[in-house]
């Protein structure tokens, strides 16, 4: 491991175990371990530098939103290295990367739940499953582009006309506490990240 760049991809609970198997001093360790502090990695693996990273599932299609923090002297190298799998964002603290883990790291699961529920709602009303899935996929594809440039509140306002279908559906989502549930999901994921 001497003077090498190491990408650490193990379960957070296994850091101590692998520390007994590695020899030498890495130049830098890029860790993808959720909730595993820079200090813990330094204590167990003794590298010269550490950068925490949190890619997400979209890395498999080169569309990850990967958050980074750690040794600032590796900021540009980290952005270039992890930029190979999508967008990157350097954060200024470990608290911020733990919060971002709940947003970007866990986010694909939340969006998958919403996508599935919307398609199920269309099926419940009588749309064939394959049509519902195709429409939901088109919705997410177009929305993914729009959200890059337009604030979510403005997107919502651009669709919601007074007394219309969107207003009725939006009210149902508010009645179901969707906004509060999404905010609570981030809080719970962040809390869990700090406990790992």
PAZAPA-4460 file (N, C-alpha, C; in steps of 0.05 Angstrom, whole numbers, plus 32768, in hexadecimal, padded with zeros to 4 digits):
% residues 196
    n_x    n_y    n_z   ca_x   ca_y   ca_z    c_x    c_y    c_z   seq   type   mol
   8010   7FE8   8000   8000   8000   8000   8011   8019   8000     1      X     A
   802B   8017   8004   803D   802E   8006   803B   8040   7FEE     2      X     A
   8035   805A   7FF4   8035   806F   7FE0   8021   806A   7FC9     3      X     A
   800B   805B   7FCF   7FF7   8055   7FBA   7FDD   8064   7FC0     4      X     A
   7FCD   8068   7FAC   7FB2   8072   7FAE   7FA0   805A   7FB2     5      X     A
   7F90   805A   7FC7   7F7F   8043   7FCD   7F62   804D   7FCE     6      X     A
   7F50   803E   7FC0   7F34   8043   7FC2   7F29   802D   7FD5     7      X     A
   7F1E   8036   7FEB   7F15   8024   8000   7EF7   801F   7FFD     8      X     A
   7EEF   8007   7FF6   7ED3   7FFF   7FF1   7ECD   7FE6   8001     9      X     A
   7ECA   7FE9   801B   7EC2   7FD2   802B   7EAA   7FDB   803D    10      X     A
   7E9E   7FC9   804B   7E89   7FD1   805E   7E96   7FE0   8075    11      X     A
   7E88   7FF6   807E   7E94   8006   8093   7E9D   7FF6   80AC    12      X     A
   7E8F   7FE1   80B2   7E96   7FD1   80CA   7EAF   7FC1   80C6    13      X     A
   7EBA   7FBF   80AD   7ED1   7FAF   80A8   7EEC   7FBE   80A8    14      X     A
   7EEB   7FD8   80AF   7F04   7FE8   80AE   7F19   7FDC   80C0    15      X     A
   7F11   7FD5   80D8   7F25   7FC9   80EB   7F31   7FAF   80E1    16      X     A
   7F20   7F9E   80D6   7F28   7F84   80CB   7F3C   7F87   80B4    17      X     A
   7F36   7F99   80A1   7F49   7F9C   808B   7F63   7FAA   8093    18      X     A
   7F62   7FB9   80A8   7F7A   7FC7   80B1   7F90   7FB3   80B8    19      X     A
   7F88   7F9B   80C1   7F9C   7F87   80C8   7FA8   7F7A   80B0    20      X     A
   7F9C   7F7D   8099   7FA5   7F6F   8080   7FB5   7F82   806E    21      X     A
   7FB5   7F9B   8073   7FC3   7FAE   8061   7FDD   7FB7   806D    22      X     A
   7FF1   7FBA   805D   800B   7FC2   8066   8014   7FDB   8057    23      X     A
   8024   7FEC   8065   802F   8004   8059   801D   801C   805E    24      X     A
   8024   8032   8051   8017   804C   8055   800E   8056   803A    25      X     A
   7FF4   8057   8035   7FE9   8061   801C   7FEE   807F   801A    26      X     A
   7FF2   8088   8001   7FF4   80A5   7FFC   7FD9   80B2   8003    27      X     A
   7FC3   80A6   7FF8   7FA8   80B0   7FFD   7F95   8099   7FFC    28      X     A
   7F81   809A   800E   7F6B   8086   800D   7F52   8096   8006    29      X     A
   7F45   808D   7FF1   7F2A   8097   7FEA   7F16   8082   7FF5    30      X     A
   7F07   808B   8009   7EF4   8079   8016   7ED8   807D   800C    31      X     A
   7ECA   8067   8006   7EAE   8069   7FFF   7E9D   805D   8016    32      X     A
   7EA7   805C   802E   7E9A   8051   8045   7E87   8065   8051    33      X     A
   7E6D   8060   8050   7E5A   8072   805C   7E5F   8075   807A    34      X     A
   7E5E   808D   8084   7E60   8093   80A0   7E7A   808C   80AE    35      X     A
   7E8F   8085   809E   7EA9   807E   80AA   7EBB   8097   80A9    36      X     A
   7EC2   80A1   80C1   7ED0   80BB   80C2   7EEC   80B9   80B7    37      X     A
   7EF6   80D1   80B0   7F11   80D3   80A7   7F24   80CA   80BD    38      X     A
   7F1D   80D1   80D6   7F2E   80CA   80ED   7F30   80AB   80F0    39      X     A
   7F19   809D   80ED   7F19   8080   80F0   7F2B   8073   80DA    40      X     A
   7F29   807D   80C2   7F39   8072   80AC   7F57   8078   80B2    41      X     A
   7F5D   8090   80BB   7F79   8096   80C2   7F83   8085   80D8    42      X     A
   7F73   8081   80ED   7F7C   8070   8104   7F82   8054   80FC    43      X     A
   7F70   8048   80EC   7F73   802C   80E6   7F85   8026   80CE    44      X     A
   7F86   8038   80BA   7F95   8032   80A2   7FAE   8044   809E    45      X     A
   7FB1   8059   80AE   7FC9   8069   80AF   7FD3   8074   8094    46      X     A
   7FC1   807F   8083   7FC9   808A   806A   7FD5   80A6   806E    47      X     A
   7FE1   80B1   805A   7FEB   80CD   805B   7FD3   80E0   8058    48      X     A
   7FBE   80D8   8048   7FA7   80E9   8044   7F8E   80D8   8040    49      X     A
   7F77   80E4   8046   7F5E   80D6   8043   7F49   80E9   8036    50      X     A
   7F3A   80DE   8023   7F23   80EC   8018   7F0B   80DA   801A    51      X     A
   7EF6   80E4   8027   7EDD   80D5   8027   7ECD   80DB   800F    52      X     A
   7EC1   80C7   8003   7EB0   80CB   7FEB   7E96   80BC   7FEF    53      X     A
   7E81   80C6   7FE3   7E67   80B8   7FE4   7E5A   80BA   7FC9    54      X     A
   7E61   80A6   7FB7   7E53   80A4   7F9E   7E37   8098   7FA2    55      X     A
   7E27   8098   7F8D   7E0D   808B   7F90   7E09   8077   7F79    56      X     A
   7DF2   806A   7F7A   7DEC   8054   7F67   7DEF   805C   7F4A    57      X     A
   7DEB   8075   7F44   7DED   807E   7F28   7E0A   807D   7F1D    58      X     A
   7E1D   8076   7F2E   7E39   8072   7F24   7E39   805D   7F0F    59      X     A
   7E27   804A   7F10   7E26   8034   7EFD   7E1F   803D   7EE1    60      X     A
   7E15   8056   7EDE   7E10   8061   7EC4   7E1E   807C   7EC1    61      X     A
   7E34   807F   7ED0   7E45   8098   7ECF   7E35   80B1   7ED5    62      X     A
   7E21   80AF   7EE7   7E11   80C6   7EEF   7E0F   80C9   7F0D    63      X     A
   7E24   80BF   7F1B   7E24   80C2   7F38   7E25   80E0   7F40    64      X     A
   7E19   80E6   7F57   7E1E   8100   7F64   7E2F   80F9   7F7C    65      X     A
   7E49   80FC   7F79   7E5C   80F3   7F8E   7E65   810B   7F9F    66      X     A
   7E62   8108   7FB9   7E6B   811D   7FCB   7E86   8115   7FD6    67      X     A
   7E97   8129   7FDC   7EB2   8125   7FE5   7EBA   8137   7FFC    68      X     A
   7ECB   812E   800D   7ED7   813F   8022   7EF0   8132   802C    69      X     A
   7F01   8142   8039   7F1A   8136   8044   7F32   8148   8040    70      X     A
   7F48   813C   803A   7F61   814A   8037   7F60   815C   801E    71      X     A
   7F5F   8176   8023   7F5A   818A   800E   7F6F   8189   7FF8    72      X     A
   7F87   817F   7FFF   7F9C   817E   7FEA   7F95   8169   7FD4    73      X     A
   7F82   8158   7FDA   7F79   8144   7FC6   7F5E   814B   7FB9    74      X     A
   7F55   8164   7FBE   7F3A   816C   7FB3   7F39   8169   7F95    75      X     A
   7F4B   8174   7F87   7F4A   8173   7F69   7F4D   8156   7F5F    76      X     A
   7F60   8147   7F6B   7F64   812B   7F62   7F4A   811B   7F68    77      X     A
   7F3E   8120   7F7F   7F25   8111   7F86   7F0F   8118   7F72    78      X     A
   7F0C   8131   7F6C   7EF7   813A   7F59   7EFC   812D   7F3D    79      X     A
   7F15   812C   7F35   7F1B   8120   7F1B   7F16   8102   7F1C    80      X     A
   7F20   80F4   7F30   7F1D   80D7   7F33   7F00   80CF   7F34    81      X     A
   7EF1   80DB   7F46   7ED5   80D4   7F49   7EC3   80E1   7F34    82      X     A
   7ECE   80F5   7F26   7EBF   8101   7F10   7EBC   80ED   7EF8    83      X     A
   7ECB   80D8   7EF8   7EC8   80C3   7EE3   7EAE   80B5   7EE5    84      X     A
   7EA0   80B7   7EFC   7E86   80A9   7EFF   7E6F   80BC   7F02    85      X     A
   7E74   80D6   7EFD   7E5E   80EA   7EFE   7E67   8104   7F0B    86      X     A
   7E54   8113   7F15   7E59   812D   7F21   7E65   8129   7F3D    87      X     A
   7E74   813D   7F45   7E7F   813D   7F60   7E79   8158   7F6E    88      X     A
   7E7A   8157   7F89   7E77   816F   7F98   7E88   816C   7FB1    89      X     A
   7E9C   817E   7FB4   7EAE   817F   7FCC   7E9F   818D   7FE2    90      X     A
   7E9D   8180   7FF9   7E90   818C   8011   7EA5   8193   8026    91      X     A
   7E9F   81A6   8037   7EB3   81B0   8049   7EB5   81A1   8064    92      X     A
   7EA4   818E   8069   7EA6   8180   8082   7E9A   8164   8081    93      X     A
   7EA1   8154   8095   7E96   8139   8096   7E79   8139   809D    94      X     A
   7E70   814C   80AD   7E53   814F   80B2   7E44   8152   8098    95      X     A
   7E4F   8163   8086   7E41   8167   806D   7E40   814E   805B    96      X     A
   7E56   813F   805B   7E55   8127   804A   7E42   8112   8056    97      X     A
   7E3F   8111   8071   7E2C   80FF   807D   7E0F   8107   8076    98      X     A
   7E0A   8122   8075   7DF0   812B   806C   7DEC   8124   804E    99      X     A
   7E00   8129   803E   7DFE   8124   8021   7DFB   8106   801C   100      X     A
   7E05   80F5   802D   7E01   80D9   802A   7DE3   80D2   802B   101      X     A
   7DD4   80E0   803D   7DB7   80DC   803E   7DA9   80E7   8027   102      X     A
   7DB4   80FA   8019   7DA7   8106   8002   7DAF   80F8   7FE8   103      X     A
   7DC9   80F9   7FE1   7DD1   80EE   7FC7   7DD7   80D0   7FC9   104      X     A
   7DE3   80C7   7FDE   7DEA   80AB   7FE1   7DD1   8099   7FE3   105      X     A
   7DBF   80A2   7FF4   7DA6   8092   7FF8   7D90   809B   7FE5   106      X     A
   7D93   80B2   7FD9   7D7D   80BE   7FC8   7D72   80AC   7FB3   107      X     A
   7D83   809C   7FA4   7D77   808B   7F90   7D60   8079   7F9A   108      X     A
   7D63   8070   7FB3   7D4E   805F   7FBF   7D35   806E   7FC3   109      X     A
   7D38   8087   7FCC   7D20   8098   7FD1   7D12   809E   7FB7   110      X     A
   7D21   80A5   7FA3   7D15   80AC   7F89   7D09   8093   7F7C   111      X     A
   7D15   807C   7F81   7D0A   8062   7F76   7CEF   805D   7F83   112      X     A
   7CEC   8062   7F9D   7CD3   805F   7FAB   7CBE   8071   7F9F   113      X     A
   7CC5   808A   7F9B   7CB2   809D   7F8F   7CAA   8095   7F73   114      X     A
   7CBE   808D   7F63   7CB8   8085   7F47   7CA5   806D   7F47   115      X     A
   7CAB   8059   7F58   7C9A   8041   7F59   7C7E   8048   7F62   116      X     A
   7C7B   805A   7F76   7C61   8061   7F80   7C51   8071   7F6B   117      X     A
   7C5E   8083   7F5C   7C50   8091   7F48   7C46   807E   7F32   118      X     A
   7C56   806C   7F2A   7C4D   8058   7F15   7C37   8047   7F21   119      X     A
   7C39   803F   7F3A   7C24   802F   7F46   7C0A   803E   7F47   120      X     A
   7C0C   8058   7F4D   7BF4   8069   7F4E   7BE6   806A   7F33   121      X     A
   7BF6   806C   7F1D   7BEA   806C   7F02   7BDD   8051   7EFC   122      X     A
   7BEA   803B   7F04   7BDE   8020   7F00   7BC4   801E   7F10   123      X     A
   7BC4   8028   7F28   7BAC   8027   7F39   7B95   8035   7F2C   124      X     A
   7B9A   804A   7F1C   7B85   8058   7F0F   7B7D   804C   7EF4   125      X     A
   7B8D   8037   7EEB   7B85   8029   7ED3   7B99   802A   7EBC   126      X     A
   7BB0   8036   7EC0   7BC4   8036   7EAB   7BD3   801B   7EAB   127      X     A
   7BD8   8011   7E93   7BE7   7FF7   7E92   7C03   7FFB   7E9D   128      X     A
   7C0E   7FE7   7EAA   7C28   7FE8   7EB8   7C3F   7FF1   7EA5   129      X     A
   7C40   7FE5   7E8D   7C56   7FED   7E7C   7C54   800A   7E73   130      X     A
   7C3C   8014   7E6F   7C38   8030   7E69   7C40   8042   7E80   131      X     A
   7C37   803A   7E98   7C3E   804A   7EB0   7C5C   804B   7EB4   132      X     A
   7C6A   8035   7EB0   7C87   8035   7EB4   7C95   8046   7E9F   133      X     A
   7C8C   8045   7E86   7C98   8054   7E71   7C94   8072   7E76   134      X     A
   7C7C   807A   7E7E   7C76   8096   7E84   7C86   80A0   7E9C   135      X     A
   7C88   808F   7EB1   7C97   8097   7EC9   7CB5   809B   7EC1   136      X     A
   7CC0   8089   7EB1   7CDC   808C   7EA8   7CE0   80A6   7E98   137      X     A
   7CCE   80AC   7E86   7CD0   80C4   7E77   7CCD   80DD   7E89   138      X     A
   7CBC   80DB   7E9D   7CB9   80F1   7EB1   7CD4   80F6   7EBF   139      X     A
   7CE0   80E1   7EC9   7CF9   80E4   7ED8   7D10   80ED   7EC5   140      X     A
   7D10   80E4   7EAD   7D25   80ED   7E9A   7D23   810B   7E95   141      X     A
   7D0B   8114   7E8E   7D08   8131   7E89   7D0C   8142   7EA2   142      X     A
   7D02   8138   7EB8   7D05   8147   7ED2   7D23   8149   7ED9   143      X     A
   7D32   8134   7ED4   7D4F   8134   7EDB   7D5D   814A   7ECC   144      X     A
   7D55   8150   7EB4   7D61   8166   7EA5   7D57   8181   7EAF   145      X     A
   7D3D   8184   7EB4   7D32   819D   7EBD   7D3D   81A6   7ED8   146      X     A
   7D40   8193   7EEA   7D49   819A   7F06   7D65   81A4   7F07   147      X     A
   7D75   819F   7EF1   7D90   81AA   7EF0   7D90   81C8   7EEE   148      X     A
   7D7B   81D4   7EE3   7D7B   81F1   7EDE   7D65   8200   7EEC   149      X     A
   7D50   81F2   7EF6   7D39   8200   7F01   7D35   81F8   7F1E   150      X     A
   7D30   820B   7F30   7D2B   8205   7F4C   7D11   81F4   7F4E   151      X     A
   7D11   81E0   7F60   7CF9   81CF   7F63   7CDF   81DE   7F67   152      X     A
   7CDF   81F3   7F77   7CC7   8203   7F7B   7CBC   820F   7F61   153      X     A
   7CCE   8218   7F50   7CC6   8224   7F37   7CBC   820F   7F24   154      X     A
   7CC8   81F7   7F25   7CBD   81E1   7F14   7CA0   81DB   7F1D   155      X     A
   7C9C   81D9   7F37   7C81   81D3   7F41   7C6E   81E8   7F39   156      X     A
   7C76   8202   7F3D   7C64   8218   7F35   7C5E   8219   7F17   157      X     A
   7C71   8210   7F07   7C6D   820F   7EEA   7C59   81FB   7EE1   158      X     A
   7C53   81E7   7EF2   7C40   81D2   7EEA   7C25   81D5   7EF8   159      X     A
   7C25   81E2   7F0F   7C0D   81E2   7F20   7BFB   81FA   7F19   160      X     A
   7BE5   81F5   7F0B   7BD2   820A   7F05   7BBC   820A   7F1A   161      X     A
   7BAF   8221   7F1F   7B9B   8223   7F34   7B84   820F   7F30   162      X     A
   7B7F   81FF   7F44   7B69   81EC   7F44   7B6D   81D5   7F31   163      X     A
   7B85   81D0   7F27   7B89   81BC   7F13   7B91   81A1   7F1E   164      X     A
   7B99   818F   7F0B   7BA0   8174   7F13   7BB9   8173   7F24   165      X     A
   7BCD   8183   7F1D   7BE6   8183   7F2D   7BE0   818C   7F49   166      X     A
   7BD0   81A1   7F4C   7BCA   81AC   7F67   7BBC   8196   7F78   167      X     A
   7BAA   8187   7F6B   7B9C   8172   7F7A   7BAF   815C   7F83   168      X     A
   7BC1   8153   7F70   7BD4   813F   7F78   7BE9   8149   7F8C   169      X     A
   7BF1   8162   7F88   7C05   816E   7F9B   7BFA   816F   7FB7   170      X     A
   7BE0   8177   7FB9   7BD3   8178   7FD3   7BD2   815C   7FE0   171      X     A
   7BCE   8148   7FD0   7BCE   812D   7FDB   7BEA   8125   7FE6   172      X     A
   7BFF   812D   7FD8   7C1A   8128   7FE1   7C20   8137   7FFC   173      X     A
   7C16   8150   7FFD   7C1A   815F   8016   7C0A   8153   802D   174      X     A
   7BF1   8149   8026   7BE1   813B   803B   7BF0   8122   8045   175      X     A
   7BFF   8116   8034   7C0E   80FE   803B   7C29   8104   8048   176      X     A
   7C2E   811D   804D   7C47   8126   805A   7C60   811D   804A   177      X     A
   7C5F   811D   802F   7C75   8115   801F   7C8D   8127   8024   178      X     A
   7C89   8141   8025   7C9F   8154   802A   7CAD   814E   8045   179      X     A
   7C9D   814B   805A   7CA8   8145   8074   7CB6   812A   8075   180      X     A
   7CAB   8117   8067   7CB7   80FC   8066   7CD2   80FD   8058   181      X     A
   7CD4   810C   8043   7CEE   810F   8034   7D02   811C   8046   182      X     A
   7CFB   8131   8054   7D0D   813E   8066   7D15   812C   807D   183      X     A
   7D03   811D   8087   7D09   8109   809D   7D1B   80F3   8093   184      X     A
   7D18   80EB   8079   7D29   80D6   806E   7D47   80E0   806E   185      X     A
   7D4B   80F9   8067   7D67   8103   8068   7D71   8104   8084   186      X     A
   7D61   810D   8097   7D69   810D   80B3   7D70   80F2   80BE   187      X     A
   7D5F   80DE   80B8   7D64   80C3   80C2   7D7E   80B7   80B5   188      X     A
   7D81   80BC   809B   7D99   80B1   808D   7DB2   80BF   8098   189      X     A
   7DB1   80D9   809D   7DC8   80E7   80A8   7DCE   80DD   80C4   190      X     A
   7DBA   80D9   80D4   7DBE   80CE   80F0   7DCB   80B3   80EE   191      X     A
   7DC2   80A2   80DC   7DCD   8087   80D9   7DEA   8089   80D0   192      X     A
   7DF0   809B   80BE   7E0C   809E   80B4   7E1F   80A5   80CB   193      X     A
   7E15   80B5   80DE   7E26   80BD   80F4   7E2A   80A6   8109   194      X     A
   7E19   8092   8107   7E1B   807B   811A   7E2B   8064   810F   195      X     A
   7E32   8064   80F5   7E40   804D   80E9   7E5C   804B   80F4   196      X     A
***
